[in-house]
Amino acid sequence: MKFTGKIKNSRGEIVELKNGSELRTAMKDSAGKDGRIAGQAEELLNKNSSATFRSYLASQGVTVKDAVRALGIEDINSQQVRALYQNDNTKPLFNAVLEDGFREGFLAGGRSDQLVGQTISMDQMSYQYYTLENKDNDDLDLAFIGQGAPIPVVSIKLDTDHTIFVYKRGGGIEITDEAKAMRFDMLSLHLRKRGVQIGRTEEKLAVHRLLNGYFKDGTDAAPTLGVKTANDWTLADIWYAKQYAFQKYGYNYTKCLMNLKTAEKWATQKEANGNFIFLNELKNGDMPDVLDYQPFISEDIPDGRMVLVDPRFALAKYQFKPFSVENDRDVKTQVEGSYATETSDYIPFDPNARMILTLDAARS
């Protein structure tokens, strides 16, 4: 099976996709120009990574669906897995199709994207840590300046004591020879299920970084704040924390992370007369908002803690290789599989863009 026919791309141009060795050369050229993967192009090509094939498609202005049509396939779900898997010409497309399935489950099962303010591309697996230094000790954005007086500034500086390292993580599937008879619609269910598991793990890592920071010396540790009465917190304590942070740091916390036990206590708070504050929400099966935003429930938040977050500035994702699918051979089983991987990590950007509320301690 080879790519045939010509396709009109998103720019209105007529293109014809390459085959065989010509396809590999074209993928190498486009990957070498892609800033996200340029430094890894050869390695990714050797593993038939979906990242290199998608980079080539993007350079041609076409999509994976366009590439499937170029093979003369109207409905890929009706195709047997081996039709693409065992054909060297279509191996790159096979992994690109698998990536769609993995990604669908990944996004459905994990919510790490809700916590990230910015993704920062890396050209190697380590990155210098940069911080802001307020040289003039003036927190005002705009200050009165006398004639000829210096303008207050903050400096972006390199923190030579700290370096960011990212690592590869992910998961995959191995398809036995017998299972290659299955159709893609069945395979897609397994891909989405596996993607859900990967997405949940990714979310756990992002939550862990918000709670504990990245650097072991506490450089990026979050500020903490107690409640008015230890172990007897109320809505007013959440309101106070949000207003306190806005006044002190200028951040607007719009995410509130808590575990299910704390969320239950939040949902079942009562008024002075004994009635449930969130009675209507409970009747409707809804989770009560936390000051006009939905709680982010995670089992990785310990009892007696809430993490209030301004997701615009709290967490940055440092990414060496984007989420993609590649082939590899398991040295133990000697079976070739397809693996969804990403090389990245989550680093708190401004520690004050998040706050840990200690529900079991009184604030001073």
Residue frames relative to the residue before (quaternion, step in Angstrom):
aa qw qx qy qz dx dy dz
M 1.0000 0.0000 0.0000 0.0000 0.00 0.00 0.00
K 0.0091 0.8033 -0.5935 0.0484 3.57 -0.75 1.06
F 0.5871 -0.5430 0.4543 0.3924 3.53 -1.30 0.37
T 0.0034 -0.8052 0.5917 -0.0397 3.56 -0.83 1.00
G 0.7647 0.3769 -0.2574 0.4549 3.54 -1.22 0.38
K 0.4183 -0.6892 0.5364 0.2495 3.51 -1.31 0.19
I 0.2295 -0.7825 0.5724 0.0856 3.54 -1.13 0.76
K 0.3537 -0.6832 0.5880 0.2498 3.54 -1.13 0.65
N 0.2739 -0.7927 0.5235 0.1501 3.57 -0.65 1.08
S 0.7445 -0.4248 0.2850 0.4291 3.55 -1.35 0.00
R 0.6666 0.4819 -0.2987 0.4839 3.58 1.24 -0.34
G 0.5550 -0.6274 0.3767 0.3955 3.56 1.31 0.06
E 0.5210 0.6306 -0.4114 0.4020 3.59 1.29 0.22
I 0.3892 -0.6806 0.5620 0.2634 3.57 -1.21 0.49
V 0.0129 0.8025 -0.5940 0.0553 3.59 -0.65 1.15
E 0.1940 -0.7447 0.6255 0.1285 3.52 -1.29 0.46
L 0.3889 -0.7511 0.4864 0.2190 3.57 -0.60 1.14
K 0.5080 -0.6684 0.4670 0.2775 3.53 -1.10 0.80
N 0.2495 -0.7487 0.5949 0.1525 3.55 -1.34 0.33
G 0.8602 0.2096 -0.1029 0.4533 3.53 -1.34 0.31
S 0.8384 -0.1018 0.1014 0.5257 3.57 -0.93 -0.96
E 0.6043 0.5541 -0.3571 0.4476 3.59 1.11 -0.60
L 0.6272 0.5242 -0.3314 0.4711 3.56 1.08 -0.73
R 0.6502 0.5177 -0.3220 0.4533 3.58 0.91 -0.87
T 0.6503 0.5111 -0.3140 0.4661 3.59 0.97 -0.85
A 0.6661 0.5028 -0.2984 0.4631 3.57 0.96 -0.90
M 0.6384 0.5181 -0.3211 0.4700 3.58 1.05 -0.77
K 0.6434 0.5231 -0.3213 0.4574 3.56 0.99 -0.82
D 0.6555 0.5171 -0.3102 0.4547 3.58 0.97 -0.86
S 0.6983 0.4634 -0.2827 0.4666 3.59 0.84 -0.94
A 0.6384 0.5197 -0.3319 0.4606 3.61 1.02 -0.76
G 0.6440 0.5394 -0.3195 0.4385 3.58 1.06 -0.75
K 0.6992 0.4327 -0.2601 0.5062 3.56 1.24 -0.42
D 0.5850 0.5775 -0.3604 0.4409 3.57 1.30 -0.20
G 0.4158 -0.7588 0.4469 0.2271 3.58 -0.40 1.22
R 0.6327 0.5577 -0.3374 0.4182 3.61 1.10 -0.59
I 0.8284 0.1910 -0.0574 0.5233 3.61 1.00 -0.76
A 0.3346 0.7923 -0.4731 0.1909 3.61 1.27 -0.01
G 0.7141 0.4730 -0.2658 0.4424 3.58 0.87 -0.90
Q 0.7319 0.3890 -0.2179 0.5153 3.59 1.27 -0.25
A 0.2966 0.8252 -0.4580 0.1460 3.55 1.34 0.04
E 0.6979 0.4819 -0.2933 0.4414 3.60 0.76 -0.99
E 0.6577 0.5096 -0.3088 0.4608 3.57 0.94 -0.90
L 0.6782 0.4914 -0.2929 0.4613 3.57 0.92 -0.89
L 0.6120 0.5447 -0.3427 0.4597 3.57 1.09 -0.69
N 0.6624 0.5216 -0.3059 0.4422 3.57 0.94 -0.88
K 0.7227 0.3949 -0.2314 0.5179 3.57 1.19 -0.49
N 0.4304 -0.7138 0.4504 0.3198 3.58 1.29 0.26
S 0.1413 0.8359 -0.5188 0.1105 3.57 0.97 0.82
S 0.5065 -0.6431 0.4862 0.3058 3.54 -1.04 0.79
A 0.5573 0.6191 -0.3937 0.3888 3.60 1.18 -0.48
T 0.6852 0.4705 -0.2978 0.4694 3.60 0.94 -0.83
F 0.6554 0.5013 -0.3247 0.4624 3.60 0.99 -0.75
R 0.6558 0.4935 -0.3166 0.4756 3.58 0.97 -0.80
S 0.6081 0.5411 -0.3531 0.4612 3.58 1.08 -0.65
Y 0.6453 0.5086 -0.3110 0.4778 3.58 1.02 -0.82
L 0.6532 0.5094 -0.3191 0.4605 3.59 0.91 -0.90
A 0.6462 0.5245 -0.3204 0.4523 3.57 0.97 -0.88
S 0.6468 0.5199 -0.3232 0.4549 3.59 1.01 -0.78
Q 0.6939 0.4466 -0.2627 0.5001 3.57 1.21 -0.55
G 0.4574 -0.7097 0.4271 0.3238 3.56 1.32 -0.16
V 0.5960 0.5361 -0.3781 0.4632 3.58 1.15 0.61
T 0.4218 -0.7000 0.5271 0.2329 3.55 -1.31 0.33
V 0.6895 -0.4360 0.3582 0.4540 3.55 -1.32 0.05
K 0.6327 0.5294 -0.3346 0.4555 3.59 0.99 -0.79
D 0.6161 0.5326 -0.3412 0.4694 3.59 1.06 -0.72
A 0.6553 0.5180 -0.3078 0.4556 3.56 0.98 -0.89
V 0.6216 0.5294 -0.3371 0.4688 3.59 1.04 -0.75
R 0.6564 0.5047 -0.3086 0.4683 3.59 0.96 -0.83
A 0.6270 0.5473 -0.3359 0.4410 3.58 1.09 -0.70
L 0.6359 0.4944 -0.3228 0.4970 3.58 1.27 -0.29
G 0.5209 -0.6499 0.4008 0.3816 3.55 1.30 -0.04
I 0.5178 0.6287 -0.4134 0.4071 3.58 1.24 0.39
E 0.2708 -0.7754 0.5516 0.1454 3.57 -0.68 1.07
D 0.7974 0.0814 -0.0129 0.5978 3.58 1.01 -0.83
I 0.2583 -0.8061 0.5118 0.1467 3.57 -0.19 1.24
N 0.5624 0.6185 -0.3933 0.3826 3.61 1.13 -0.48
S 0.6811 0.4897 -0.2884 0.4617 3.58 1.14 -0.55
Q 0.5677 0.6164 -0.3705 0.4006 3.59 1.30 -0.14
Q 0.4817 -0.6272 0.5205 0.3219 3.54 -1.16 0.58
V 0.6053 -0.5882 0.4012 0.3560 3.55 -1.10 0.76
R 0.6745 0.5218 -0.3183 0.4140 3.58 0.85 -0.90
A 0.5232 0.6528 -0.4161 0.3563 3.62 1.17 -0.43
L 0.7557 0.3057 -0.1858 0.5485 3.59 1.05 -0.73
Y 0.6424 0.5809 -0.3314 0.3743 3.56 0.98 -0.86
Q 0.7706 0.3778 -0.1941 0.4751 3.57 0.91 -0.88
N 0.6057 0.5342 -0.3580 0.4686 3.58 1.26 0.20
D 0.4224 -0.7359 0.4676 0.2477 3.59 -0.52 1.17
N 0.6347 0.5522 -0.3339 0.4251 3.58 1.04 -0.70
T 0.7762 0.3369 -0.1698 0.5051 3.57 1.07 -0.71
K 0.3554 0.7536 -0.4900 0.2563 3.63 1.22 0.12
P 0.6518 0.4992 -0.3401 0.4585 3.65 0.89 -0.75
L 0.6478 0.5059 -0.3191 0.4719 3.58 1.03 -0.76
F 0.5915 0.5850 -0.3632 0.4196 3.58 1.04 -0.78
N 0.7064 0.4503 -0.2724 0.4733 3.58 0.83 -0.94
A 0.6132 0.5385 -0.3551 0.4560 3.59 1.09 -0.61
V 0.6386 0.5040 -0.3198 0.4857 3.58 1.06 -0.76
L 0.6453 0.5138 -0.3202 0.4659 3.58 0.99 -0.82
E 0.6055 0.5709 -0.3594 0.4222 3.59 1.02 -0.75
D 0.6219 0.5463 -0.3472 0.4408 3.59 0.99 -0.79
G 0.6740 0.4922 -0.2946 0.4655 3.58 0.98 -0.85
F 0.6411 0.5121 -0.3154 0.4767 3.55 0.94 -0.89
R 0.6883 0.5086 -0.2888 0.4292 3.57 0.83 -1.03
E 0.6153 0.5510 -0.3539 0.4387 3.58 1.00 -0.76
G 0.6893 0.4510 -0.2753 0.4957 3.58 0.93 -0.87
F 0.6055 0.5791 -0.3376 0.4290 3.56 1.05 -0.83
L 0.7144 0.4422 -0.2532 0.4795 3.57 0.86 -0.97
A 0.6593 0.5055 -0.3110 0.4616 3.58 1.09 -0.66
G 0.7419 0.4445 -0.2271 0.4476 3.57 1.00 -0.84
G 0.7838 0.2531 -0.1331 0.5513 3.58 1.15 -0.51
R 0.2417 -0.7846 0.5601 0.1112 3.55 -1.15 0.69
S 0.2319 0.8093 -0.5151 0.1609 3.58 1.14 0.52
D 0.6060 0.5793 -0.3601 0.4094 3.59 1.09 -0.65
Q 0.6107 0.5642 -0.3509 0.4308 3.61 1.17 -0.49
L 0.7139 0.4637 -0.2346 0.4693 3.57 1.22 -0.47
V 0.6488 0.5440 -0.2989 0.4402 3.59 1.28 -0.26
G 0.3137 -0.7661 0.5359 0.1660 3.53 -0.86 1.02
Q 0.8049 -0.0245 0.0677 0.5891 3.59 1.05 -0.74
T 0.2406 -0.7253 0.6233 0.1660 3.55 -1.14 0.74
I 0.1625 -0.8020 0.5735 0.0398 3.55 -0.74 1.14
S 0.3332 -0.7621 0.5250 0.1802 3.59 -0.64 1.15
M 0.1600 -0.7764 0.6058 0.0677 3.56 -1.10 0.81
D 0.2932 -0.7520 0.5574 0.1946 3.59 -1.12 0.61
Q 0.7447 0.1602 -0.1738 0.6242 3.56 1.33 0.28
M 0.6196 -0.6124 0.3610 0.3328 3.56 -1.24 0.34
S 0.6906 0.3329 -0.3020 0.5666 3.58 1.21 0.43
Y 0.0877 -0.7970 0.5975 -0.0060 3.54 -1.13 0.67
Q 0.4686 -0.6728 0.4924 0.2921 3.55 -1.00 0.79
Y 0.3840 -0.7109 0.5488 0.2145 3.54 -1.18 0.67
Y 0.1216 -0.8016 0.5847 0.0273 3.55 -0.76 1.09
T 0.0881 -0.8002 0.5927 0.0257 3.55 -1.03 0.82
L 0.4404 -0.6517 0.5435 0.2932 3.53 -1.33 0.27
E 0.1069 -0.7798 0.6149 0.0485 3.55 -0.93 0.94
N 0.2786 -0.7668 0.5588 0.1485 3.56 -0.72 1.09
K 0.2432 -0.8340 0.4798 0.1227 3.55 0.05 1.33
D 0.7657 0.3952 -0.1968 0.4677 3.57 1.00 -0.80
N 0.3734 -0.7553 0.4667 0.2689 3.56 1.32 0.07
D 0.5210 0.5959 -0.4203 0.4436 3.55 1.00 0.89
D 0.2586 -0.8163 0.5015 0.1234 3.55 -0.49 1.19
L 0.5037 0.6639 -0.4287 0.3490 3.59 1.20 -0.10
D 0.4557 -0.6681 0.5126 0.2884 3.57 -1.02 0.82
L 0.7756 0.0935 -0.0351 0.6232 3.56 1.03 -0.86
A 0.0606 -0.8177 0.5725 -0.0048 3.58 -0.66 1.09
F 0.5472 -0.5782 0.4812 0.3669 3.55 -1.20 0.46
I 0.0878 -0.8113 0.5779 -0.0074 3.55 -0.77 1.07
G 0.3705 -0.7324 0.5297 0.2139 3.54 -0.76 1.03
Q 0.6707 -0.4972 0.3619 0.4147 3.55 -1.26 0.42
G 0.8398 0.1330 -0.1315 0.5097 3.56 -0.73 1.12
A 0.5160 0.6445 -0.4224 0.3741 3.60 1.26 -0.07
P 0.5575 -0.6109 0.4306 0.3614 3.60 -1.09 0.58
I 0.4384 -0.6792 0.5280 0.2603 3.54 -1.15 0.70
P 0.4720 -0.6765 0.4772 0.3030 3.63 -0.79 0.93
V 0.0171 -0.8075 0.5888 -0.0314 3.57 -0.87 0.93
V 0.2427 -0.6842 0.6493 0.2268 3.48 -1.41 0.17
S 0.2887 -0.7740 0.5438 0.1478 3.57 -1.06 0.69
I 0.3119 -0.6937 0.6143 0.2101 3.53 -1.11 0.78
K 0.0134 0.8297 -0.5555 0.0538 3.56 -0.55 1.12
L 0.4926 -0.6343 0.5145 0.3003 3.50 -1.30 0.46
D 0.2512 -0.7534 0.5928 0.1339 3.54 -0.81 1.06
T 0.2265 -0.8303 0.4980 0.1064 3.57 -0.09 1.30
D 0.6144 0.5638 -0.3489 0.4277 3.60 1.23 -0.22
H 0.7693 0.3092 -0.1601 0.5357 3.58 1.23 -0.30
T 0.0332 -0.7770 0.6286 -0.0052 3.55 -1.02 0.88
I 0.3388 -0.7345 0.5589 0.1826 3.53 -1.06 0.85
F 0.0680 -0.7784 0.6236 0.0249 3.57 -0.91 0.95
V 0.1661 -0.7715 0.6062 0.0990 3.56 -0.99 0.82
Y 0.1479 -0.7953 0.5828 0.0774 3.55 -1.20 0.40
K 0.5564 -0.6274 0.4517 0.3047 3.52 -1.29 0.50
R 0.0837 0.7809 -0.6162 0.0598 3.55 -0.99 0.87
G 0.2916 0.7557 -0.5532 0.1946 3.53 -1.22 0.38
G 0.2300 -0.7419 0.6072 0.1673 3.52 -1.27 -0.38
G 0.1199 -0.8294 0.5440 0.0426 3.56 -1.17 0.28
I 0.4094 -0.6653 0.5587 0.2785 3.50 -1.32 -0.42
E 0.1602 -0.7318 0.6485 0.1351 3.52 -1.28 0.49
I 0.2074 -0.7984 0.5597 0.0785 3.55 -0.75 1.07
T 0.3529 -0.7363 0.5364 0.2134 3.57 -0.62 1.08
D 0.6755 -0.4979 0.3494 0.4168 3.57 -1.24 0.39
E 0.6547 0.5150 -0.3190 0.4520 3.58 0.98 -0.82
A 0.6834 0.5096 -0.2885 0.4360 3.56 1.00 -0.87
K 0.5476 0.6254 -0.4048 0.3810 3.60 1.18 -0.31
A 0.5472 0.5981 -0.4008 0.4269 3.58 1.27 -0.07
M 0.5365 0.6343 -0.4137 0.3724 3.61 1.20 -0.34
R 0.4764 -0.6519 0.5070 0.3017 3.54 -1.24 0.45
F 0.6560 -0.5403 0.3585 0.3861 3.53 -1.23 0.43
D 0.6029 0.5619 -0.3866 0.4139 3.62 1.02 -0.56
M 0.6463 0.4760 -0.3239 0.5008 3.61 1.10 -0.61
L 0.6421 0.5283 -0.3292 0.4476 3.58 0.93 -0.85
S 0.6318 0.5631 -0.3438 0.4068 3.59 0.96 -0.82
L 0.6031 0.5494 -0.3609 0.4519 3.60 1.10 -0.61
H 0.6680 0.4899 -0.2948 0.4762 3.56 0.96 -0.89
L 0.6312 0.5347 -0.3325 0.4530 3.58 1.04 -0.75
R 0.6669 0.4950 -0.3090 0.4634 3.57 0.90 -0.89
K 0.6310 0.5289 -0.3340 0.4588 3.59 1.02 -0.80
R 0.6692 0.4801 -0.2986 0.4822 3.59 0.94 -0.89
G 0.6341 0.5408 -0.3223 0.4489 3.57 1.04 -0.78
V 0.6013 0.5546 -0.3510 0.4557 3.58 1.08 -0.70
Q 0.6610 0.5080 -0.3072 0.4590 3.58 0.93 -0.90
I 0.6566 0.5012 -0.3099 0.4708 3.58 0.97 -0.84
G 0.6553 0.5271 -0.3077 0.4451 3.57 0.98 -0.88
R 0.6370 0.5238 -0.3248 0.4630 3.58 1.02 -0.77
T 0.6441 0.5126 -0.3182 0.4702 3.58 1.01 -0.79
E 0.6408 0.5288 -0.3177 0.4569 3.57 1.00 -0.82
E 0.6402 0.5214 -0.3166 0.4670 3.57 1.00 -0.82
K 0.6271 0.5468 -0.3340 0.4429 3.58 0.99 -0.82
L 0.6510 0.5141 -0.3184 0.4588 3.57 0.99 -0.82
A 0.6542 0.5099 -0.3155 0.4610 3.59 0.93 -0.87
V 0.6517 0.5028 -0.3097 0.4760 3.60 0.97 -0.85
H 0.6277 0.5421 -0.3301 0.4506 3.58 0.99 -0.84
R 0.6673 0.4945 -0.3048 0.4661 3.60 0.94 -0.84
L 0.6335 0.5149 -0.3401 0.4667 3.60 0.99 -0.71
L 0.7064 0.4702 -0.2630 0.4591 3.55 0.95 -0.87
N 0.8334 0.2501 -0.0781 0.4867 3.58 0.83 -1.00
G 0.4557 -0.6682 0.4683 0.3558 3.59 1.20 -0.31
Y 0.5282 -0.6331 0.4700 0.3152 3.58 -1.33 0.01
F 0.7442 0.4075 -0.2215 0.4807 3.57 0.85 -0.98
K 0.5115 -0.6917 0.4296 0.2743 3.55 -0.89 1.00
D 0.6783 0.5030 -0.3080 0.4383 3.60 1.10 -0.54
G 0.5633 -0.6497 0.3663 0.3554 3.59 1.27 0.18
T 0.2764 0.7916 -0.5019 0.2123 3.60 1.23 0.30
D 0.7937 0.2667 -0.1223 0.5328 3.57 0.97 -0.90
A 0.2749 0.7794 -0.5167 0.2238 3.59 1.14 0.59
A 0.4694 -0.6808 0.4935 0.2693 3.55 -1.10 0.76
P 0.5058 -0.6060 0.4996 0.3569 3.61 -1.14 0.51
T 0.2533 -0.7593 0.5797 0.1524 3.57 -1.19 0.52
L 0.0625 -0.7772 0.6258 0.0230 3.52 -1.26 0.51
G 0.3527 -0.7391 0.5361 0.2047 3.55 -0.95 0.88
V 0.4916 -0.6190 0.5155 0.3309 3.57 -1.35 -0.19
K 0.6975 -0.4806 0.3157 0.4277 3.57 -1.23 0.26
T 0.7896 0.0647 -0.0153 0.6100 3.56 0.95 -0.92
A 0.4462 -0.7221 0.4566 0.2664 3.58 -0.52 1.16
N 0.8545 0.1050 -0.1274 0.4924 3.55 -1.04 0.95
D 0.7138 0.3417 -0.2611 0.5527 3.58 1.20 0.37
W 0.1447 0.8418 -0.5018 0.1364 3.55 0.89 1.02
T 0.1886 -0.7809 0.5910 0.0731 3.53 -1.22 0.61
L 0.7289 -0.3768 0.3219 0.4724 3.57 -1.33 -0.10
A 0.6258 0.5698 -0.3391 0.4107 3.55 1.01 -0.81
D 0.6187 0.5471 -0.3520 0.4403 3.60 1.09 -0.61
I 0.6373 0.5009 -0.3255 0.4868 3.59 1.04 -0.75
W 0.6356 0.5271 -0.3181 0.4658 3.56 0.97 -0.89
Y 0.6561 0.5163 -0.3131 0.4527 3.58 0.90 -0.92
A 0.6651 0.5138 -0.3109 0.4438 3.59 0.87 -0.94
K 0.6622 0.5058 -0.3120 0.4565 3.56 0.94 -0.85
Q 0.6867 0.4664 -0.2881 0.4774 3.59 0.91 -0.87
Y 0.6125 0.5553 -0.3404 0.4479 3.58 1.05 -0.77
A 0.6866 0.4858 -0.2858 0.4592 3.57 0.88 -0.96
F 0.6452 0.5156 -0.3330 0.4550 3.57 0.99 -0.77
Q 0.6744 0.4867 -0.2963 0.4696 3.57 0.98 -0.83
K 0.7388 0.4386 -0.2369 0.4535 3.60 0.91 -0.89
Y 0.8237 0.2333 -0.0860 0.5096 3.58 0.88 -0.97
G 0.4438 -0.7066 0.4485 0.3202 3.58 1.19 -0.42
Y 0.5667 0.6004 -0.3879 0.4097 3.57 1.24 0.20
N 0.2818 -0.7460 0.5844 0.1504 3.53 -1.17 0.73
Y 0.2374 -0.7966 0.5423 0.1225 3.57 -0.28 1.25
T 0.0134 -0.8223 0.5676 -0.0385 3.56 -0.65 1.15
K 0.6827 0.3543 -0.2973 0.5657 3.57 1.27 0.31
C 0.0697 -0.7805 0.6204 0.0330 3.56 -1.05 0.77
L 0.1471 -0.8093 0.5670 0.0424 3.57 -0.45 1.26
M 0.1449 0.7679 -0.6099 0.1318 3.56 -0.95 0.94
N 0.4820 -0.6371 0.4911 0.3473 3.58 -1.22 0.29
L 0.7180 -0.4748 0.2938 0.4157 3.55 -1.30 0.24
K 0.6132 0.5480 -0.3549 0.4447 3.61 1.05 -0.70
T 0.6751 0.4689 -0.2921 0.4889 3.58 0.93 -0.87
A 0.6292 0.5375 -0.3343 0.4512 3.59 1.04 -0.78
E 0.6320 0.5202 -0.3395 0.4634 3.59 1.04 -0.72
K 0.6510 0.5006 -0.3199 0.4726 3.57 0.97 -0.83
W 0.6175 0.5333 -0.3400 0.4676 3.57 1.09 -0.72
A 0.7090 0.4822 -0.2694 0.4385 3.59 0.83 -1.01
T 0.7599 0.3763 -0.1992 0.4912 3.61 1.10 -0.60
Q 0.2897 0.7503 -0.5374 0.2538 3.59 1.10 0.57
K 0.2373 -0.7942 0.5507 0.0983 3.55 -1.07 0.76
E 0.4991 -0.6171 0.5198 0.3161 3.50 -1.29 0.48
A 0.7242 -0.4359 0.3051 0.4387 3.58 -1.31 0.13
N 0.6939 0.4706 -0.2793 0.4680 3.59 1.11 -0.65
G 0.6164 -0.5954 0.3281 0.3973 3.57 1.28 0.12
N 0.5464 0.6118 -0.4073 0.4015 3.60 1.24 -0.09
F 0.5472 -0.6000 0.4688 0.3476 3.56 -1.17 0.60
I 0.4562 -0.6799 0.5014 0.2796 3.57 -0.90 0.92
F 0.7855 0.2862 -0.1364 0.5314 3.57 0.98 -0.88
L 0.1003 0.8490 -0.5133 0.0755 3.58 1.03 0.80
N 0.6743 0.5032 -0.3079 0.4441 3.61 0.85 -0.92
E 0.6448 0.5163 -0.3245 0.4608 3.58 0.98 -0.81
L 0.6535 0.5146 -0.3152 0.4568 3.57 0.96 -0.86
K 0.6416 0.5236 -0.3195 0.4606 3.59 1.01 -0.80
N 0.7234 0.4364 -0.2375 0.4795 3.56 1.04 -0.81
G 0.4920 -0.6717 0.4265 0.3534 3.57 1.27 -0.13
D 0.4975 0.6589 -0.4204 0.3763 3.59 1.25 0.35
M 0.4324 -0.6466 0.5542 0.2964 3.54 -1.28 0.45
P 0.4454 -0.7071 0.4704 0.2836 3.61 -0.67 1.01
D 0.5109 -0.6433 0.4803 0.3074 3.55 -1.04 0.80
V 0.3051 -0.6850 0.6218 0.2261 3.51 -1.33 0.42
L 0.7908 -0.2415 0.1060 0.5523 3.57 -0.11 1.32
D 0.7690 -0.4129 0.1755 0.4554 3.54 0.69 1.22
Y 0.7339 0.3005 -0.2953 0.5328 3.62 1.04 0.57
Q 0.5793 -0.6329 0.4089 0.3108 3.53 -1.12 0.81
P 0.4866 -0.6380 0.5013 0.3239 3.59 -1.02 0.71
F 0.2864 -0.7060 0.6211 0.1839 3.55 -1.19 0.64
I 0.1371 -0.8380 0.5261 0.0464 3.58 -0.11 1.30
S 0.0904 0.7880 -0.5987 0.1117 3.55 -0.77 1.10
E 0.4530 -0.7001 0.4845 0.2644 3.57 -0.88 0.95
D 0.6189 0.5754 -0.3415 0.4113 3.59 1.23 -0.29
I 0.5624 0.5347 -0.4060 0.4826 3.59 1.28 0.04
P 0.3903 -0.7499 0.4743 0.2458 3.65 -0.61 1.02
D 0.6506 -0.4808 0.4047 0.4263 3.56 -1.30 0.27
G 0.8056 0.2932 -0.2081 0.4709 3.55 -1.12 0.65
R 0.6962 0.4134 -0.2759 0.5180 3.58 1.24 0.33
M 0.0308 -0.7184 0.6920 0.0643 3.49 -1.31 0.60
V 0.1957 -0.7540 0.6116 0.1386 3.57 -1.12 0.60
L 0.1715 -0.7787 0.6000 0.0655 3.56 -0.58 1.20
V 0.0746 -0.8428 0.5305 -0.0521 3.57 -0.73 1.10
D 0.1914 -0.6823 0.6887 0.1533 3.50 -1.23 0.73
P 0.2701 -0.8313 0.4578 0.1628 3.62 -0.01 1.26
R 0.5248 0.6341 -0.4206 0.3815 3.61 1.19 -0.15
F 0.8320 0.1918 -0.0448 0.5186 3.58 1.04 -0.79
A 0.5295 0.6841 -0.3969 0.3067 3.60 1.20 -0.26
L 0.8334 0.0916 0.0280 0.5443 3.58 0.86 -0.94
A 0.1177 -0.7615 0.6344 0.0618 3.55 -1.04 0.89
K 0.2770 -0.7416 0.5872 0.1686 3.54 -1.13 0.71
Y 0.1820 -0.7707 0.6057 0.0774 3.56 -0.67 1.17
Q 0.0350 -0.8487 0.5238 -0.0642 3.56 -0.48 1.24
F 0.2259 -0.7699 0.5877 0.1044 3.56 -0.75 1.13
K 0.7888 0.0254 -0.0054 0.6141 3.58 0.97 -0.87
P 0.4083 -0.7321 0.4823 0.2544 3.61 -0.72 1.00
F 0.6914 -0.4537 0.3677 0.4254 3.54 -1.32 0.29
S 0.2375 0.7562 -0.5749 0.2032 3.57 -0.70 1.10
V 0.4014 -0.7037 0.5400 0.2281 3.55 -1.34 0.23
E 0.0129 -0.8048 0.5924 -0.0343 3.57 -0.94 0.90
N 0.4600 -0.6478 0.5270 0.3015 3.56 -1.32 0.29
D 0.1083 0.7622 -0.6361 0.0512 3.53 -1.16 0.62
R 0.3639 -0.7190 0.5486 0.2229 3.53 -1.25 0.39
D 0.3938 -0.7201 0.5260 0.2228 3.55 -0.77 1.08
V 0.3961 -0.7500 0.4782 0.2281 3.58 -0.57 1.16
K 0.6552 0.5146 -0.3209 0.4505 3.61 1.14 -0.50
T 0.7875 0.3214 -0.1604 0.5008 3.57 0.80 -1.01
Q 0.2922 -0.7719 0.5004 0.2615 3.56 1.30 -0.43
V 0.5057 0.6027 -0.4354 0.4375 3.54 1.15 0.73
E 0.3766 -0.7215 0.5346 0.2275 3.55 -0.98 0.86
G 0.0285 -0.8104 0.5851 -0.0132 3.55 -0.94 0.89
S 0.3913 -0.6686 0.5699 0.2740 3.51 -1.37 0.03
Y 0.1043 -0.8280 0.5505 -0.0240 3.53 -0.78 1.12
A 0.2774 -0.7275 0.6051 0.1659 3.53 -0.93 0.97
T 0.0710 0.8179 -0.5622 0.0993 3.58 -0.59 1.13
E 0.0488 -0.7495 0.6577 0.0575 3.50 -1.36 0.33
T 0.2060 -0.7594 0.6040 0.1263 3.57 -1.08 0.73
S 0.3663 0.7151 -0.4930 0.3338 3.56 -0.19 1.30
D 0.0495 -0.7610 0.6363 0.1161 3.53 -1.36 -0.21
Y 0.4234 -0.6890 0.5358 0.2428 3.54 -1.34 0.31
I 0.0439 -0.8012 0.5963 -0.0219 3.56 -0.84 1.03
P 0.4615 -0.6546 0.5085 0.3162 3.63 -0.84 0.84
F 0.3512 -0.7460 0.5296 0.1990 3.57 -0.88 0.95
D 0.7695 -0.0163 0.0235 0.6380 3.57 0.68 -1.10
P 0.4476 -0.7193 0.4566 0.2719 3.62 -0.50 1.12
N 0.6867 0.5031 -0.2886 0.4382 3.58 1.05 -0.73
A 0.5455 0.6073 -0.4039 0.4129 3.60 1.26 -0.05
R 0.7318 0.2241 -0.2156 0.6064 3.55 1.30 0.26
M 0.1057 -0.7897 0.6027 0.0432 3.55 -1.19 0.55
I 0.2877 -0.7350 0.5878 0.1776 3.56 -1.04 0.83
L 0.2107 -0.7750 0.5882 0.0951 3.51 -0.65 1.17
T 0.2036 -0.7914 0.5695 0.0887 3.60 -0.61 1.19
L 0.2465 -0.8309 0.4884 0.1016 3.52 -0.13 1.36
D 0.6977 0.4520 -0.2696 0.4859 3.58 1.23 -0.32
A 0.6910 0.3977 -0.2760 0.5367 3.58 1.27 0.28
A 0.4111 -0.7088 0.5221 0.2367 3.58 -1.03 0.86
R 0.4219 -0.6882 0.5239 0.2718 3.55 -1.01 0.78
S 0.5023 -0.6636 0.4660 0.3004 3.55 -1.11 0.67
